[in-house]
């Protein structure tokens, strides 16, 4: 596809051609590139090392509950997110 079916914008950057009195060429390089990075393999690598896994789970397992704000996970907003 050369245009977006929803909004009609071009998929390619428009280049000006100096030889043809500044007329616009049809295709150049792509306008945007979307990278998809899967999260599951990254999380598996993060939790593979036991020392790192302990540090990553600190806020859920070893945090003190003294009703003082010592970590963002202690706030009311954090509880609404999770």
N, CA, C and O atoms as a CHARMM CRD file, in Angstrom:
* protein
*
  328
    1    1 UNK  N      0.83400  -1.17700   0.00000 PROA 1      0.00000
    2    1 UNK  CA     0.00000   0.00000   0.00000 PROA 1      0.00000
    3    1 UNK  C      0.88100   1.24400   0.00000 PROA 1      0.00000
    4    1 UNK  O      1.91500   1.28900   0.66700 PROA 1      0.00000
    5    2 UNK  N      0.47000   2.21900  -0.73400 PROA 2      0.00000
    6    2 UNK  CA     1.21200   3.47000  -0.78400 PROA 2      0.00000
    7    2 UNK  C      0.56700   4.55000   0.07300 PROA 2      0.00000
    8    2 UNK  O      1.20600   5.55000   0.39900 PROA 2      0.00000
    9    3 UNK  N     -0.69800   4.35400   0.43900 PROA 3      0.00000
   10    3 UNK  CA    -1.41000   5.31400   1.28500 PROA 3      0.00000
   11    3 UNK  C     -2.11700   4.57200   2.40800 PROA 3      0.00000
   12    3 UNK  O     -2.45500   3.39500   2.28000 PROA 3      0.00000
   13    4 UNK  N     -2.33100   5.27100   3.49600 PROA 4      0.00000
   14    4 UNK  CA    -3.06700   4.72000   4.62500 PROA 4      0.00000
   15    4 UNK  C     -4.54300   4.59800   4.23000 PROA 4      0.00000
   16    4 UNK  O     -5.11700   5.56400   3.72700 PROA 4      0.00000
   17    5 UNK  N     -5.17500   3.42800   4.44500 PROA 5      0.00000
   18    5 UNK  CA    -6.57000   3.28700   4.06600 PROA 5      0.00000
   19    5 UNK  C     -7.51500   4.12100   4.93600 PROA 5      0.00000
   20    5 UNK  O     -8.63100   4.43100   4.51900 PROA 5      0.00000
   21    6 UNK  N     -7.07300   4.48300   6.13700 PROA 6      0.00000
   22    6 UNK  CA    -7.94400   5.23700   7.03800 PROA 6      0.00000
   23    6 UNK  C     -7.86100   6.74700   6.82000 PROA 6      0.00000
   24    6 UNK  O     -8.88400   7.41900   6.68800 PROA 6      0.00000
   25    7 UNK  N     -6.62000   7.28100   6.78200 PROA 7      0.00000
   26    7 UNK  CA    -6.48000   8.74600   6.69400 PROA 7      0.00000
   27    7 UNK  C     -5.99700   9.22000   5.33200 PROA 7      0.00000
   28    7 UNK  O     -6.08900  10.41100   5.03500 PROA 7      0.00000
   29    8 UNK  N     -5.48000   8.31300   4.48900 PROA 8      0.00000
   30    8 UNK  CA    -5.04800   8.69100   3.14800 PROA 8      0.00000
   31    8 UNK  C     -3.66800   9.31500   3.06900 PROA 8      0.00000
   32    8 UNK  O     -3.27700   9.78700   2.00100 PROA 8      0.00000
   33    9 UNK  N     -2.90800   9.33500   4.17100 PROA 9      0.00000
   34    9 UNK  CA    -1.56800   9.92400   4.12800 PROA 9      0.00000
   35    9 UNK  C     -0.58600   8.95100   3.47700 PROA 9      0.00000
   36    9 UNK  O     -0.78300   7.73700   3.51200 PROA 9      0.00000
   37   10 UNK  N      0.45900   9.49500   2.89000 PROA 10     0.00000
   38   10 UNK  CA     1.43600   8.70000   2.16800 PROA 10     0.00000
   39   10 UNK  C      2.31000   7.89600   3.11900 PROA 10     0.00000
   40   10 UNK  O      2.60100   8.34300   4.22800 PROA 10     0.00000
   41   11 UNK  N      2.72700   6.71300   2.68800 PROA 11     0.00000
   42   11 UNK  CA     3.61100   5.88000   3.48100 PROA 11     0.00000
   43   11 UNK  C      5.06200   6.29400   3.32300 PROA 11     0.00000
   44   11 UNK  O      5.90000   5.92800   4.14800 PROA 11     0.00000
   45   12 UNK  N      5.37400   7.04200   2.28900 PROA 12     0.00000
   46   12 UNK  CA     6.75100   7.38500   1.96300 PROA 12     0.00000
   47   12 UNK  C      7.01700   8.87000   2.15700 PROA 12     0.00000
   48   12 UNK  O      6.11500   9.69800   2.03100 PROA 12     0.00000
   49   13 UNK  N      8.26900   9.19600   2.46400 PROA 13     0.00000
   50   13 UNK  CA     8.69800  10.58900   2.52700 PROA 13     0.00000
   51   13 UNK  C      8.69400  11.15000   1.11100 PROA 13     0.00000
   52   13 UNK  O      9.03800  10.44900   0.16000 PROA 13     0.00000
   53   14 UNK  N      8.31400  12.38300   0.97500 PROA 14     0.00000
   54   14 UNK  CA     8.27900  13.00300  -0.34600 PROA 14     0.00000
   55   14 UNK  C      9.56600  13.77800  -0.56900 PROA 14     0.00000
   56   14 UNK  O      9.94100  14.62400   0.24300 PROA 14     0.00000
   57   15 UNK  N     10.24000  13.48200  -1.67600 PROA 15     0.00000
   58   15 UNK  CA    11.48700  14.15800  -2.01400 PROA 15     0.00000
   59   15 UNK  C     11.23500  15.10600  -3.17400 PROA 15     0.00000
   60   15 UNK  O     10.45700  14.81000  -4.08000 PROA 15     0.00000
   61   16 UNK  N     11.89200  16.22800  -3.13200 PROA 16     0.00000
   62   16 UNK  CA    11.79200  17.18500  -4.24000 PROA 16     0.00000
   63   16 UNK  C     12.88000  16.88500  -5.25700 PROA 16     0.00000
   64   16 UNK  O     14.04100  16.69600  -4.89300 PROA 16     0.00000
   65   17 UNK  N     12.51400  16.84200  -6.51000 PROA 17     0.00000
   66   17 UNK  CA    13.44500  16.55100  -7.58300 PROA 17     0.00000
   67   17 UNK  C     13.92300  17.87700  -8.16700 PROA 17     0.00000
   68   17 UNK  O     13.11400  18.64500  -8.68800 PROA 17     0.00000
   69   18 UNK  N     15.21300  18.15500  -8.08900 PROA 18     0.00000
   70   18 UNK  CA    15.74700  19.44400  -8.54500 PROA 18     0.00000
   71   18 UNK  C     15.77300  19.53600 -10.06900 PROA 18     0.00000
   72   18 UNK  O     15.76800  20.64000 -10.61400 PROA 18     0.00000
   73   19 UNK  N     15.80000  18.40900 -10.76300 PROA 19     0.00000
   74   19 UNK  CA    15.87200  18.43500 -12.22700 PROA 19     0.00000
   75   19 UNK  C     14.53900  18.77600 -12.88200 PROA 19     0.00000
   76   19 UNK  O     14.51600  19.32100 -13.98500 PROA 19     0.00000
   77   20 UNK  N     13.44200  18.46600 -12.22500 PROA 20     0.00000
   78   20 UNK  CA    12.12000  18.68000 -12.80900 PROA 20     0.00000
   79   20 UNK  C     11.39200  19.86700 -12.18100 PROA 20     0.00000
   80   20 UNK  O     10.19500  19.77900 -11.90700 PROA 20     0.00000
   81   21 UNK  N     12.09100  20.95900 -11.95200 PROA 21     0.00000
   82   21 UNK  CA    11.51300  22.19000 -11.41100 PROA 21     0.00000
   83   21 UNK  C     10.83500  21.99000 -10.05000 PROA 21     0.00000
   84   21 UNK  O      9.79600  22.59000  -9.77700 PROA 21     0.00000
   85   22 UNK  N     11.41700  21.15900  -9.21600 PROA 22     0.00000
   86   22 UNK  CA    10.90500  21.00100  -7.85700 PROA 22     0.00000
   87   22 UNK  C      9.68000  20.12500  -7.73900 PROA 22     0.00000
   88   22 UNK  O      9.01400  20.16700  -6.70400 PROA 22     0.00000
   89   23 UNK  N      9.34500  19.33500  -8.74000 PROA 23     0.00000
   90   23 UNK  CA     8.19900  18.44000  -8.61900 PROA 23     0.00000
   91   23 UNK  C      8.51200  17.33700  -7.62200 PROA 23     0.00000
   92   23 UNK  O      9.67400  16.98800  -7.41700 PROA 23     0.00000
   93   24 UNK  N      7.50200  16.80400  -7.02000 PROA 24     0.00000
   94   24 UNK  CA     7.66900  15.80800  -5.96900 PROA 24     0.00000
   95   24 UNK  C      7.72900  14.41000  -6.58300 PROA 24     0.00000
   96   24 UNK  O      6.89000  14.03700  -7.40300 PROA 24     0.00000
   97   25 UNK  N      8.75000  13.63900  -6.16200 PROA 25     0.00000
   98   25 UNK  CA     8.84400  12.24800  -6.58000 PROA 25     0.00000
   99   25 UNK  C      7.79600  11.43400  -5.83800 PROA 25     0.00000
  100   25 UNK  O      7.36400  11.82300  -4.75300 PROA 25     0.00000
  101   26 UNK  N      7.39100  10.33100  -6.40000 PROA 26     0.00000
  102   26 UNK  CA     6.35300   9.52700  -5.77800 PROA 26     0.00000
  103   26 UNK  C      6.85600   8.76500  -4.55600 PROA 26     0.00000
  104   26 UNK  O      6.19200   8.76100  -3.52000 PROA 26     0.00000
  105   27 UNK  N      8.00600   8.12500  -4.65800 PROA 27     0.00000
  106   27 UNK  CA     8.45600   7.29600  -3.55100 PROA 27     0.00000
  107   27 UNK  C      9.85500   7.67900  -3.09500 PROA 27     0.00000
  108   27 UNK  O     10.74700   7.91400  -3.91000 PROA 27     0.00000
  109   28 UNK  N     10.02800   7.73600  -1.80300 PROA 28     0.00000
  110   28 UNK  CA    11.32400   7.93600  -1.18800 PROA 28     0.00000
  111   28 UNK  C     11.49900   6.84000  -0.15300 PROA 28     0.00000
  112   28 UNK  O     11.07800   5.70700  -0.38400 PROA 28     0.00000
  113   29 UNK  N     12.09800   7.14500   0.96300 PROA 29     0.00000
  114   29 UNK  CA    12.20000   6.16600   2.04100 PROA 29     0.00000
  115   29 UNK  C     10.90000   6.16900   2.84300 PROA 29     0.00000
  116   29 UNK  O     10.09000   7.08900   2.72100 PROA 29     0.00000
  117   30 UNK  N     10.70800   5.14200   3.65600 PROA 30     0.00000
  118   30 UNK  CA     9.46800   5.04600   4.41900 PROA 30     0.00000
  119   30 UNK  C      9.37000   6.17800   5.44100 PROA 30     0.00000
  120   30 UNK  O     10.37900   6.61700   5.99300 PROA 30     0.00000
  121   31 UNK  N      8.17600   6.63400   5.68100 PROA 31     0.00000
  122   31 UNK  CA     7.92900   7.75700   6.57200 PROA 31     0.00000
  123   31 UNK  C      8.13000   7.36000   8.03800 PROA 31     0.00000
  124   31 UNK  O      8.82500   8.05700   8.77700 PROA 31     0.00000
  125   32 UNK  N      7.53400   6.25600   8.45500 PROA 32     0.00000
  126   32 UNK  CA     7.67100   5.78600   9.83100 PROA 32     0.00000
  127   32 UNK  C      7.95200   4.29400   9.82700 PROA 32     0.00000
  128   32 UNK  O      7.49600   3.55600   8.95300 PROA 32     0.00000
  129   33 UNK  N      8.70500   3.87400  10.81400 PROA 33     0.00000
  130   33 UNK  CA     8.97000   2.45900  11.00700 PROA 33     0.00000
  131   33 UNK  C      8.54500   2.12200  12.42600 PROA 33     0.00000
  132   33 UNK  O      8.97300   2.78500  13.37100 PROA 33     0.00000
  133   34 UNK  N      7.72100   1.11500  12.59000 PROA 34     0.00000
  134   34 UNK  CA     7.24800   0.70000  13.90200 PROA 34     0.00000
  135   34 UNK  C      7.99300  -0.56800  14.29100 PROA 34     0.00000
  136   34 UNK  O      7.99100  -1.55600  13.55700 PROA 34     0.00000
  137   35 UNK  N      8.62700  -0.52600  15.45000 PROA 35     0.00000
  138   35 UNK  CA     9.35300  -1.67800  15.94600 PROA 35     0.00000
  139   35 UNK  C      8.50700  -2.35000  17.01300 PROA 35     0.00000
  140   35 UNK  O      7.99600  -1.69400  17.92000 PROA 35     0.00000
  141   36 UNK  N      8.36600  -3.64900  16.89800 PROA 36     0.00000
  142   36 UNK  CA     7.64700  -4.42300  17.90100 PROA 36     0.00000
  143   36 UNK  C      8.67300  -5.25000  18.66600 PROA 36     0.00000
  144   36 UNK  O      9.34000  -6.10600  18.08500 PROA 36     0.00000
  145   37 UNK  N      8.79800  -5.00400  19.93400 PROA 37     0.00000
  146   37 UNK  CA     9.73400  -5.74100  20.77800 PROA 37     0.00000
  147   37 UNK  C      8.91800  -6.56900  21.77000 PROA 37     0.00000
  148   37 UNK  O      8.31800  -6.01200  22.68900 PROA 37     0.00000
  149   38 UNK  N      8.88800  -7.89200  21.59500 PROA 38     0.00000
  150   38 UNK  CA     8.08900  -8.73000  22.49100 PROA 38     0.00000
  151   38 UNK  C      8.58500  -8.64400  23.93300 PROA 38     0.00000
  152   38 UNK  O      9.79100  -8.65300  24.18000 PROA 38     0.00000
  153   39 UNK  N      7.65700  -8.56200  24.87800 PROA 39     0.00000
  154   39 UNK  CA     8.00700  -8.35900  26.27900 PROA 39     0.00000
  155   39 UNK  C      8.35000  -9.66500  26.99500 PROA 39     0.00000
  156   39 UNK  O      9.17400  -9.65400  27.90900 PROA 39     0.00000
  157   40 UNK  N      7.74100 -10.79000  26.60500 PROA 40     0.00000
  158   40 UNK  CA     7.93200 -12.04200  27.33800 PROA 40     0.00000
  159   40 UNK  C      9.39400 -12.51500  27.31200 PROA 40     0.00000
  160   40 UNK  O      9.91800 -12.84900  28.37500 PROA 40     0.00000
  161   41 UNK  N     10.08100 -12.56300  26.16200 PROA 41     0.00000
  162   41 UNK  CA    11.49200 -12.97700  26.19800 PROA 41     0.00000
  163   41 UNK  C     12.37000 -12.03900  27.02700 PROA 41     0.00000
  164   41 UNK  O     13.32300 -12.48100  27.66900 PROA 41     0.00000
  165   42 UNK  N     12.05100 -10.75600  27.01100 PROA 42     0.00000
  166   42 UNK  CA    12.82900  -9.80600  27.80400 PROA 42     0.00000
  167   42 UNK  C     12.63000 -10.06200  29.29700 PROA 42     0.00000
  168   42 UNK  O     13.59200 -10.02200  30.06400 PROA 42     0.00000
  169   43 UNK  N     11.39500 -10.32500  29.71400 PROA 43     0.00000
  170   43 UNK  CA    11.13600 -10.62300  31.12100 PROA 43     0.00000
  171   43 UNK  C     11.79400 -11.93400  31.53800 PROA 43     0.00000
  172   43 UNK  O     12.28500 -12.04900  32.66100 PROA 43     0.00000
  173   44 UNK  N     11.80900 -12.92300  30.64700 PROA 44     0.00000
  174   44 UNK  CA    12.47800 -14.18400  30.96100 PROA 44     0.00000
  175   44 UNK  C     13.96300 -13.96300  31.20300 PROA 44     0.00000
  176   44 UNK  O     14.53900 -14.55200  32.11800 PROA 44     0.00000
  177   45 UNK  N     14.58500 -13.12100  30.39200 PROA 45     0.00000
  178   45 UNK  CA    16.01500 -12.82800  30.59100 PROA 45     0.00000
  179   45 UNK  C     16.23800 -12.06500  31.88300 PROA 45     0.00000
  180   45 UNK  O     17.22200 -12.31500  32.57900 PROA 45     0.00000
  181   46 UNK  N     15.35100 -11.14300  32.22000 PROA 46     0.00000
  182   46 UNK  CA    15.51200 -10.37400  33.45400 PROA 46     0.00000
  183   46 UNK  C     15.39800 -11.26200  34.69100 PROA 46     0.00000
  184   46 UNK  O     16.14900 -11.09200  35.65200 PROA 46     0.00000
  185   47 UNK  N     14.45300 -12.21200  34.66700 PROA 47     0.00000
  186   47 UNK  CA    14.22900 -13.05300  35.83500 PROA 47     0.00000
  187   47 UNK  C     15.06000 -14.32600  35.82500 PROA 47     0.00000
  188   47 UNK  O     14.90400 -15.14600  36.73000 PROA 47     0.00000
  189   48 UNK  N     15.93500 -14.53200  34.84800 PROA 48     0.00000
  190   48 UNK  CA    16.75600 -15.74200  34.77900 PROA 48     0.00000
  191   48 UNK  C     17.80200 -15.78500  35.87900 PROA 48     0.00000
  192   48 UNK  O     18.09100 -16.85800  36.41000 PROA 48     0.00000
  193   49 UNK  N     18.37100 -14.65200  36.23100 PROA 49     0.00000
  194   49 UNK  CA    19.38400 -14.57800  37.28000 PROA 49     0.00000
  195   49 UNK  C     18.66900 -14.43900  38.63400 PROA 49     0.00000
  196   49 UNK  O     17.90000 -13.49500  38.81200 PROA 49     0.00000
  197   50 UNK  N     18.90100 -15.35800  39.59900 PROA 50     0.00000
  198   50 UNK  CA    18.19100 -15.30700  40.88500 PROA 50     0.00000
  199   50 UNK  C     18.41000 -14.00300  41.66200 PROA 50     0.00000
  200   50 UNK  O     17.48600 -13.51400  42.31200 PROA 50     0.00000
  201   51 UNK  N     19.61500 -13.43600  41.60200 PROA 51     0.00000
  202   51 UNK  CA    19.87100 -12.18500  42.32100 PROA 51     0.00000
  203   51 UNK  C     19.05900 -11.03500  41.72100 PROA 51     0.00000
  204   51 UNK  O     18.47700 -10.22900  42.44700 PROA 51     0.00000
  205   52 UNK  N     19.02700 -10.97000  40.39200 PROA 52     0.00000
  206   52 UNK  CA    18.24300  -9.92500  39.73500 PROA 52     0.00000
  207   52 UNK  C     16.74500 -10.12500  39.97300 PROA 52     0.00000
  208   52 UNK  O     16.00800  -9.15700  40.16100 PROA 52     0.00000
  209   53 UNK  N     16.30600 -11.37200  39.96600 PROA 53     0.00000
  210   53 UNK  CA    14.88700 -11.65900  40.19400 PROA 53     0.00000
  211   53 UNK  C     14.46900 -11.21400  41.58900 PROA 53     0.00000
  212   53 UNK  O     13.36800 -10.69500  41.77300 PROA 53     0.00000
  213   54 UNK  N     15.34600 -11.41500  42.57700 PROA 54     0.00000
  214   54 UNK  CA    15.03400 -10.97200  43.94200 PROA 54     0.00000
  215   54 UNK  C     14.89900  -9.45200  43.99600 PROA 54     0.00000
  216   54 UNK  O     13.98700  -8.93000  44.63700 PROA 54     0.00000
  217   55 UNK  N     15.80300  -8.74600  43.32500 PROA 55     0.00000
  218   55 UNK  CA    15.73300  -7.28700  43.31600 PROA 55     0.00000
  219   55 UNK  C     14.50900  -6.77700  42.54300 PROA 55     0.00000
  220   55 UNK  O     13.93600  -5.74700  42.89900 PROA 55     0.00000
  221   56 UNK  N     14.11800  -7.48200  41.50900 PROA 56     0.00000
  222   56 UNK  CA    12.95400  -7.05800  40.73200 PROA 56     0.00000
  223   56 UNK  C     11.64800  -7.27800  41.49300 PROA 56     0.00000
  224   56 UNK  O     10.66700  -6.57200  41.26300 PROA 56     0.00000
  225   57 UNK  N     11.63700  -8.25400  42.39400 PROA 57     0.00000
  226   57 UNK  CA    10.42100  -8.54200  43.15200 PROA 57     0.00000
  227   57 UNK  C     10.40900  -7.87200  44.52500 PROA 57     0.00000
  228   57 UNK  O      9.51100  -8.13100  45.32600 PROA 57     0.00000
  229   58 UNK  N     11.37100  -7.03500  44.80400 PROA 58     0.00000
  230   58 UNK  CA    11.49900  -6.41400  46.12500 PROA 58     0.00000
  231   58 UNK  C     10.25100  -5.67200  46.54100 PROA 58     0.00000
  232   58 UNK  O      9.80500  -5.80200  47.68100 PROA 58     0.00000
  233   59 UNK  N      9.67800  -4.90000  45.64200 PROA 59     0.00000
  234   59 UNK  CA     8.52500  -4.06600  46.02300 PROA 59     0.00000
  235   59 UNK  C      7.29700  -4.90100  46.36000 PROA 59     0.00000
  236   59 UNK  O      6.39200  -4.41200  47.03500 PROA 59     0.00000
  237   60 UNK  N      7.24400  -6.15300  45.90300 PROA 60     0.00000
  238   60 UNK  CA     6.09300  -7.00100  46.19600 PROA 60     0.00000
  239   60 UNK  C      6.31400  -7.89800  47.41100 PROA 60     0.00000
  240   60 UNK  O      5.35000  -8.27700  48.07700 PROA 60     0.00000
  241   61 UNK  N      7.56400  -8.24300  47.70900 PROA 61     0.00000
  242   61 UNK  CA     7.80300  -9.23500  48.76000 PROA 61     0.00000
  243   61 UNK  C      8.44700  -8.66900  50.02800 PROA 61     0.00000
  244   61 UNK  O      8.09100  -9.10600  51.12200 PROA 61     0.00000
  245   62 UNK  N      9.35700  -7.73800  49.93000 PROA 62     0.00000
  246   62 UNK  CA    10.14000  -7.32300  51.08700 PROA 62     0.00000
  247   62 UNK  C      9.92200  -5.87700  51.51600 PROA 62     0.00000
  248   62 UNK  O     10.66900  -5.37700  52.35600 PROA 62     0.00000
  249   63 UNK  N      8.94400  -5.20600  50.97800 PROA 63     0.00000
  250   63 UNK  CA     8.71600  -3.81200  51.32400 PROA 63     0.00000
  251   63 UNK  C      8.06700  -3.70700  52.70500 PROA 63     0.00000
  252   63 UNK  O      7.18300  -4.49600  53.03900 PROA 63     0.00000
  253   64 UNK  N      8.50100  -2.74300  53.49600 PROA 64     0.00000
  254   64 UNK  CA     7.91200  -2.51800  54.81200 PROA 64     0.00000
  255   64 UNK  C      6.53700  -1.86700  54.66700 PROA 64     0.00000
  256   64 UNK  O      6.32200  -1.04100  53.78000 PROA 64     0.00000
  257   65 UNK  N      5.63200  -2.23900  55.52700 PROA 65     0.00000
  258   65 UNK  CA     4.28400  -1.64800  55.51700 PROA 65     0.00000
  259   65 UNK  C      4.12400  -0.78600  56.76500 PROA 65     0.00000
  260   65 UNK  O      3.36000  -1.12900  57.66700 PROA 65     0.00000
  261   66 UNK  N      4.83800   0.32600  56.81500 PROA 66     0.00000
  262   66 UNK  CA     4.77200   1.22200  57.97200 PROA 66     0.00000
  263   66 UNK  C      3.98100   2.48900  57.66500 PROA 66     0.00000
  264   66 UNK  O      4.02100   3.44700  58.43600 PROA 66     0.00000
  265   67 UNK  N      3.26300   2.49900  56.54400 PROA 67     0.00000
  266   67 UNK  CA     2.38500   3.58500  56.11100 PROA 67     0.00000
  267   67 UNK  C      3.14700   4.87600  55.80700 PROA 67     0.00000
  268   67 UNK  O      2.54400   5.94800  55.75600 PROA 67     0.00000
  269   68 UNK  N      4.47400   4.78400  55.60200 PROA 68     0.00000
  270   68 UNK  CA     5.26700   5.91800  55.16300 PROA 68     0.00000
  271   68 UNK  C      5.60700   5.74100  53.69500 PROA 68     0.00000
  272   68 UNK  O      5.73200   4.61500  53.21300 PROA 68     0.00000
  273   69 UNK  N      5.75800   6.85200  52.97900 PROA 69     0.00000
  274   69 UNK  CA     6.05800   6.79400  51.55900 PROA 69     0.00000
  275   69 UNK  C      7.56300   6.65500  51.36800 PROA 69     0.00000
  276   69 UNK  O      8.29200   7.64600  51.42100 PROA 69     0.00000
  277   70 UNK  N      8.03100   5.42200  51.14500 PROA 70     0.00000
  278   70 UNK  CA     9.44700   5.15100  50.93200 PROA 70     0.00000
  279   70 UNK  C      9.73200   4.65400  49.53400 PROA 70     0.00000
  280   70 UNK  O     10.89200   4.54200  49.13600 PROA 70     0.00000
  281   71 UNK  N      8.68200   4.35500  48.78100 PROA 71     0.00000
  282   71 UNK  CA     8.80100   3.81200  47.43100 PROA 71     0.00000
  283   71 UNK  C      7.51900   4.18300  46.68200 PROA 71     0.00000
  284   71 UNK  O      6.46100   4.27700  47.30300 PROA 71     0.00000
  285   72 UNK  N      7.58700   4.39600  45.37100 PROA 72     0.00000
  286   72 UNK  CA     6.35400   4.72900  44.63700 PROA 72     0.00000
  287   72 UNK  C      5.25800   3.68200  44.79800 PROA 72     0.00000
  288   72 UNK  O      4.07700   4.00400  44.66700 PROA 72     0.00000
  289   73 UNK  N      5.62800   2.43700  45.07800 PROA 73     0.00000
  290   73 UNK  CA     4.62300   1.39400  45.26300 PROA 73     0.00000
  291   73 UNK  C      3.82100   1.58900  46.54400 PROA 73     0.00000
  292   73 UNK  O      2.79100   0.93900  46.72500 PROA 73     0.00000
  293   74 UNK  N      4.26800   2.47000  47.43700 PROA 74     0.00000
  294   74 UNK  CA     3.54200   2.74300  48.67600 PROA 74     0.00000
  295   74 UNK  C      2.39400   3.73000  48.47700 PROA 74     0.00000
  296   74 UNK  O      1.56900   3.88300  49.37800 PROA 74     0.00000
  297   75 UNK  N      2.31600   4.38300  47.36400 PROA 75     0.00000
  298   75 UNK  CA     1.31000   5.42300  47.16000 PROA 75     0.00000
  299   75 UNK  C     -0.04500   4.83300  46.76900 PROA 75     0.00000
  300   75 UNK  O     -0.12400   3.69000  46.31900 PROA 75     0.00000
  301   76 UNK  N     -1.09400   5.60900  46.94100 PROA 76     0.00000
  302   76 UNK  CA    -2.43600   5.16900  46.58400 PROA 76     0.00000
  303   76 UNK  C     -2.58600   5.01700  45.07400 PROA 76     0.00000
  304   76 UNK  O     -3.31600   4.14100  44.61100 PROA 76     0.00000
  305   77 UNK  N     -1.90600   5.85900  44.30700 PROA 77     0.00000
  306   77 UNK  CA    -1.99500   5.79600  42.84900 PROA 77     0.00000
  307   77 UNK  C     -1.44700   4.46300  42.33700 PROA 77     0.00000
  308   77 UNK  O     -1.98000   3.90000  41.38100 PROA 77     0.00000
  309   78 UNK  N     -0.38900   3.95800  42.96700 PROA 78     0.00000
  310   78 UNK  CA     0.20600   2.69400  42.54200 PROA 78     0.00000
  311   78 UNK  C     -0.80500   1.56700  42.69400 PROA 78     0.00000
  312   78 UNK  O     -0.89200   0.68200  41.84300 PROA 78     0.00000
  313   79 UNK  N     -1.56800   1.60500  43.77800 PROA 79     0.00000
  314   79 UNK  CA    -2.56400   0.55700  44.01800 PROA 79     0.00000
  315   79 UNK  C     -3.66800   0.61000  42.96900 PROA 79     0.00000
  316   79 UNK  O     -4.25400  -0.42400  42.64700 PROA 79     0.00000
  317   80 UNK  N     -3.96500   1.78700  42.43100 PROA 80     0.00000
  318   80 UNK  CA    -4.97200   1.89700  41.38200 PROA 80     0.00000
  319   80 UNK  C     -4.45700   1.34400  40.05300 PROA 80     0.00000
  320   80 UNK  O     -5.24200   0.84700  39.24500 PROA 80     0.00000
  321   81 UNK  N     -3.14600   1.42700  39.82000 PROA 81     0.00000
  322   81 UNK  CA    -2.55700   0.92100  38.57600 PROA 81     0.00000
  323   81 UNK  C     -2.52700  -0.59300  38.58600 PROA 81     0.00000
  324   81 UNK  O     -2.89500  -1.23300  37.60100 PROA 81     0.00000
  325   82 UNK  N     -2.09000  -1.16600  39.69500 PROA 82     0.00000
  326   82 UNK  CA    -1.92900  -2.62100  39.78800 PROA 82     0.00000
  327   82 UNK  C     -3.22400  -3.21200  40.15200 PROA 82     0.00000
  328   82 UNK  O     -3.33000  -4.43100  40.28700 PROA 82     0.00000
